[in-house]
Amino acid sequence: MKKILIVGASGQIGTELVLELRRRFGEENVIASDVKDEPSDLLRNGIYEKLDILDNEAYLSLLEKYKVTEVYLLAALLSATAEKHPDFAWKLNMEGLFNVLNSAKEGKIQKVFWPSSIAVFGPNTPRENTPQYCVMDPSTVYGLSKLAGERWCEYYFKKHGVDVRSIRYPGLISYGSLPGGGTTDYAVDIFYHAKAGKDYTCFLKKDTELPMMFMSDAIKATIDLMEVPKEKVIIRSSYNIAGMSFTPEKIYAQIIKSVPNFKISYSPDFRQEIADSWPKSIDDSEARNHWGWSPEHDLKSLTNNMLEGVDPSKLF
């Protein structure tokens, strides 16, 4: 029987991933963990453990306590937050990964999921239909840690046979949790403002195009990759996946079809430079060919789902 541990379960991806894994495999088989003392309300219907992934002894104790077979390591500082705390971001993002990879190397768990990001790309990366293999020169601490992590994942697979699987997430959009400090989080925040009847000031320029994905597609991709037979996982660094690409101007145009009085203005900050170093669109043909990846949502369905699901009282 699977016993799955999610590390960093209270974050944007973690919350919805836990819920879907519990739905599929049973509440008793999915352990949510985070540095917070208590789980969020959404995670209370199942096992929760407080865990700092930098405390390797505590982590190994949880593996033994629940006879864990798979670990999803989501604990990290995101792009914009990591720029404010670079030393800690590097420590958390790298040492946490080593703790999990080493536990797999030692045979304590059978399988690892670790998320990478489009932040691994940089100013010299091809920005249109960014290929799986290309120049990767990240300009952020977050991107540096993700690129290094990709190389270590592949190394542990080749040298130690660790069954580690990874996806380079684009910007993720969800109403299940609040914006978490990422450069693409304007595309979440904008819906809270629109639903609350508040004007929105965007921290990126109106024509800044970035790859985005509705959260349910990201969760589907993550679990699909973890469930395919290992021989189909050809790439052990991290897979490109894509959903859609849009600009703040385009998502605003879609929103005002339903909220015609909504207003937006633009005041680019330090996150603009980060966004300008990232791809505009992603070539995910390797993921499609190797394990059948395909997204379900476009900009229209994403907008409709967000406007229906967002609860502005959580933010204001």
Secondary structure, DSSP 8 states (H G I E B T S, - for coil): ---EEEETTTSHHHHHHHHHHHHHH-GGGEEEEESSSS--GGG-SSEEEE--TT-HHHHHHHHHHHT--EEEE-----HHHHHHSHHHHHHHHHHHHHHHHHHHHTTS-SEEE--EEGGG--TTS--SSB-SSS-----SHHHHHHHHHHHHHHHHHHHH---EE-EEE-EEE-SSS---S-TTTHHHHHHHHHHHT--EEESS-TT--EEEEEHHHHHHHHHHHHHS-GGG---SS-EE---EEE-HHHHHHHHTTT-TT--EEE---THHHHHHTS-SSB--HHHHHHH-------HHHHHHHHHHH--GGGT-
